[in-house]
Amino acid sequence: MHDHAGRPLVVGTGIAGLYVALRCRELGLRPTLITKSRLEESNTRYAQGGIASAVGPDDSPTLHLADTLRAGAGLVDRAAAKALTYEAPARIADLVRYGVPFDTIEGQVSLGREAAHSRSRILHAGGDATGASIEETLKRRVLDAGIEVRERTVLRGLRSTGREGMVALISNDRGRNVEETEAGPVVLATGGAASLYRQSTNPSVATGEGLAIAFRVGALLTDMEFIQFHPTVFWREGAPRYLITEAIRGEGAVLRNEAGERFLVGHHRDAELAPRDIVSRAVDREIHRSGHPCVYLDATAIPRDRIFARFPSVCRFLATYGLDPSRDWIPVTPAAHYMIGGVTTDLEGRTSLPGLYACGEVASTGVHGANRLASNSLLEGLVFGERVARELVNPVASSLPPPGRLVRFDWPPGAGRGDLPRAFDRVRDLLWDNVGIVRTGAGLRTALEELAELGRSTEPSRASELPGPVANAILTASLVSRAALTRTESRGAHYRSDFPLRRPTWRLHVGILRKPSAGRRR
């Protein structure tokens, strides 16, 4: 088995993919890294918030673990969260060793506060440019280490060879010249799917293709219903959906409606620093109630020099729209931000299929439960990236526990070539309108019916043909909708107005597997 571990294929170049590739190289393996756009285009790059780790004098991994468990609404896998929080300081030390320039004050690392954290434990680099800073540093290290990187290279499909691992089918970014890799380990670090929503903070590459490809080859997925919406995203007609980091609320900014009232005070004892799902729903409700297209983030109480020093990227962005946050309220709305569920893995990144691994946002370790704690996402890529790299050096067979509820989902062949751009647009509207911040059974069924119809027109008719990105987007959207219809309660980021309460019987994970159908090649 060990000779196959020689050349892992790592798909994706956010923090998880870059870090796995780098650690594989340091541990003596020779990984190949592929990315569907440029090396630096990923969700990591846009992560302003920072990276959480208990490194302060008043903090401990035990406290970080308690906050993570509390935010996850009863669904956090404790062992996964313990790995995340207890191994965080060592992974931060790795980033420092690689040269990530974390912000300091008088020689001490500067720590910010974010929602649902009981301590200031968010490390930043370049103020609110943490993701880009980490991305740049790791990218430089990957290139210096002589790791083979193939840009504009797309994973089109996977084929399981059983014990030998996975064969990856890859092509250039126009979908031509499909080639097969040798059987061996494949690490999915393909990121999330939030740009399948009409309003999203993610770059356009985050369409969940890795999820669809894993599902097609027969991997188990879990927790697909949990999509996190970020409550404060810049709103202006025609402007990009730019994320206004939660750390600004950590510094004292408050949310106000058009009339200037703080509407979160009566909602939750932590008001603006309540967990993201609560703040997003409150903002959504306020927008629907008032008929006004947004609410406002008021940061005018924060000293001007402090806000400009601490949030340079946000201030620069706002200036291009003539806004000064020390003087003007910032118009914001919620937008789809983060995929909590994904390809089911154990704590070493092993999936339900031999030779297939996943880490970062594409994976579902159970570490976030039903609602991710702010700034645990970059950390997740590092902690589980390290575990995957070590696992690849000494592979052991996975034994995933079965999910509490398993859905078998049929996805039949289609007729081939529908109107692809229109279909993709339709997916984004369907998800935003029916599978968004507030959901109902009727809305979810509508979404599923229409997605199935779109699938019939875009799915290839023959098993030998590889589905394109739009067919994969439709499939991923269908998996999210199907899981959301299955969970008849409200918990964390999943809220159904027809089942508004949390139900103890649903304290379980919903798994989703492809239903084997006659005549399909496995």
Secondary structure, 3 states (H helix, E strand, C coil): CHHHHHCCEEECCCHHHHHHHHHHHHCCCCCEEECCCCCCCCCHHHCCCCEECCCCCCCCHHHHHHHHHHHCCCCCCHHHHHHHHHHHHHHHHHHHHHCCCCCEECCEECEECCCCCCCCCEECCCCCCHHHHHHHHHHHHHHHCCCEEECCEEEEEEEECHHHCEEEEEEECCCCCCEECCCECEEECCCCCHHHCCCECCCCCCCCHHHHHHHHHCCCEECCCCEEEEEEEECCCCCCCCECCCHHHHCCCEEECCCCCCCCCCCCCCHHHCCHHHHHHHHHHHHHHHCCCCEEEECCCCCHHHHHHHCHHHHHHHHCCCCCCCCCCEEEEEEEEEECCEEECCCCCECCCCCEEECHHHEECCCCCCCCCCCCHHHHHHHHHHHHHHHHHCCCCCCCCCCCEEEEECCCCCCCCCCHHHHHHHHHHHHHHHCCCCECHHHHHHHHHHHHHHHHHHCCCCCCCCCCHHHHHHHHHHHHHHHHHHCCCCECCECECCCCCCCHHHCCCEEEEECCCCCCCC
